[in-house]
Amino acid sequence: MNPTDVLDRISIVLSRTSHPGNIGSAARAMKTMGLSRLVLVSPKCFPDPEADTLASGASDILVSARVVDSLDAALADFVFSLAVSARSRDLGPPPMLAREGAGALLQEAAAGKEVALVFGHETSGLSNDEVQRCHGAVMIAADPGFSSLNLAAAVQVLCYELRLAAYAGAPPLPAGITPFVSPPATHREQEGFYRHLEQVMVASGFLDPAQPKRLLPKLRRMFGRARLERDEVNILRGVLTAVEAWRK
Ligand code: SAH
């Protein structure tokens, strides 16, 4: 299934949000990651100019948001839902971390199911009753000494993980930006470099072939760690060629 269609099957549910600005910021967080379906359970103030302001260019998500008066009504038509919570609960399975939770939602959505991620109130979070209405819990691995993110920031982290999962780790980048990727050097290219390096080290007197010690294996280990790319091998061989020419 197309990644955009998969992301379209994932709804963000915000329960009992008290600051309309957080609703706007959450909409913006969603739209930057390609999600569009927002469900609001009993928001304190919505619609609200502050939500519009903080949504910035994502007010279309606010316009199409579904507003309901209970979590049961919000989740009625979904077949899978995860509660996003900073706290672990006594009951139920241990929480998944954000990446794993995003993967679980993606799997269901890619199979054509409608799924939801549920976020709690800014101060009190999700109640036990709300968490128990979901199929599992997700936690963002924040600093244990200060682990409560702003609501919209938590939405952003989860939506980013969903996007990476939907595009199998390689999401499309804005027009004009292409990550520079040089192919890795092949075995033959690496061996050509090592032979060349050895020749220059011998010719320059740095390496005594009668007493090589462990120099070559050590250099191999160092360059092996670097996982040389083809371009890098070419640069290194260019340096060696220049040194050879300089000697003459
Ligand atoms: N004091 C509340 C936190 C509320 S923050 C509590 O302890 O639950 C508002 C919402 O943001 C939470 O309900 C949750 O959905 C989300 N959130 C914030 N920090 C989080 C974290 N570290 N892991 C998962 N969700 C988090």
Boltz pocket constraint, residues with backbone or C-beta under 6 A from the ligand:
constraints:
  - pocket:
      binder: B
      contacts: [[A, 84], [A, 85], [A, 86], [A, 87], [A, 118], [A, 119], [A, 120], [A, 121], [A, 122], [A, 123], [A, 124], [A, 125], [A, 126], [A, 138], [A, 139], [A, 140], [A, 141], [A, 142], [A, 147], [A, 148], [A, 149], [A, 150], [A, 151], [A, 154]]
      max_distance: 6.0
